[in-house]
Amino acid sequence: MNDSEMAEIYDKYSASVYRIAFMYCKNTADAEDITQETFIRRFTAQVEFPDERSERAWLLRVAANKCKDMFRSLRYRYLKSSVPIEEAGLIYETPQESQVYHAVMELPPKYRLVIHLFYYEGYSVAEIARMLKRSETAVQTQLYRARKMLKKALGEELEL
């Protein structure tokens, strides 16, 4: 793989990988590190993908696994330091988007991940189940519970 191919892959998927990492970490520095590690893994792995969607799913799965590894590490346990969401450089189109995003960030990681993959990345329940190695029923249940938590946090006036 040459430099231009690597740059093209990075440009195409880096935003999605960063968003997944940030959803888990809630910290820009850690999300950037996870993003770098994910692409290093992609460029060193000799993996062929049938289509772009498969490659993107693989990258997101690797990023999520790297986040989980980080949470298990001693460094994370003893040096928990988060950047406030306001400092993360996020831009919202409307105040409702900001409210929804903050509410999603407050969800437990397993619910935050399925919400992100379903609504922000556009994956179907079946695709999410394959990516996360869970049953479709488990993913549907997590989406239902996450929506219920979001409704409670946001109130009934915002329609999800």
N, C-alpha and C positions, 0 to 999 in steps of 0.2 A: 504494500500500500504506500503510495507516494504522498508527499506533503499536501498537494492540492486536494487529493481524495480525503485525507484526514481533516483538512480545513473545511471541506464541504460537509462532511458528516457532523463535525463539531458545530458549525453554523446552523445546520438543520435541526439538531436535537438538544443543543445546550440549554436553551430556555426551559424546555420540558423537564430535563434532568435536574436543573437548578430548582425549579418549582417543587418537584417531589422532595428533594433534599431539604429545602426550606420548610416544607410542610411538616417534615419529621423533626428537624433540628430547631426550628424557630430561631436560627442564629445564622447571620450572613457568612461569617468566617467558616463555620463548619459546613454550611451548604456549599460554599465555593470549594472547600477541600474535597467533599464527597463528589462534586461534579468533576473535579480534576481526576480523582481516583477512578471514577467510572469510565472516563474517556481513555485513561491509560490502560485500563482493563480491556476496553474495546479495541484499542489499537495494537495491543500485544496478543490478543486472542485470535486464533485462526478460525473464525466463525463465519460461515456464509449464511445469508438470510434470503429467503425466497422473495420478500418484498419489504418496502419501507416500514410498514406497520409492524412486522415481526422484529425488525431491527430496533425500532422505537420501544416496543414492549420489552425486549431484552435489556436495553439500556435502563429503562425505568425499574425493572426488576433488580438489576445489579445495584442501582442507586439505593433502592429501598433496603436491600440486604446490607449494603455498606453502612447505612444509617443504623440499622439494627446492631451490626457489629460494633459501631461506635458507642451505642448505648450500653453495651455489655463491657466495654473497656474500662479499665481503672481510671484512665485520664478523664473520661466523661463523668464517672461517679464522684470524683473528687474535685473537679474543676468545672462544675456546671456554671456556665456564664452565658446568659442569653442577651441578645441585643433587642431592645424594645422594638415592637413591630413598626412604630412610627419612624424609626431610624433605618428601616430595611430598604428604603428607596422604592417603595411600592406606590403606584399611581392608580387612583380610582376614578372611574368616569362619573359616578354618582355617589352621594352619601350612603345610599342603600348598599352599593357594592362594598364599601368600606365596612359597614355593619356586618354584612354577610361574611366577608372575609375574616374579620376578627372573630366572629362566632365559630366559623369553621376551624380556625386556628386553636380555639379553646377545646375542641373535641379531643377525646383520647386518640392516640395515633392510629389504631386500627380503623376507626370510623373516619378519621380525617383522610386517610389514604383512599378508601373506597369512594368517598365523596369527591375527592380531587380527581381520581381516575375517571369517574363517571361523568361529572359535570364539567370539569376544566379541560380534561384531555379527550373526552368524547368516546371512551371505550364502552362497549356493551357489558352487561352483567356476565355473559359467557366468557368474554375476553378477559375481564378482570379475574374471574374464577381461575382461568388457565394461568394467568400471570402470577397470581398469588398462591396457586396450588391449593385452592379451597373449592368447595362445592358451590354451584350456582345458588343453591338455597342459602348457604352461609353468607354469600355476598349480598343477596337480596335482603336477608335479615339485618345485616350490618347497615345497609342503605336505609332500611326502614327505621332502625333505631337512631341512626345519625340524623335523619330528617326530623324525627320526633324530638331529639335533643335540640336541634336548630330551631324548630318551631317554638319550643319552650324558651329558648334563649332570646329569640328575636320577637316573640309575640306573634299573635295570629295575623297582624296586619301585613306582614311580608309573606308573599306567596312563594313557595319553593318549588 
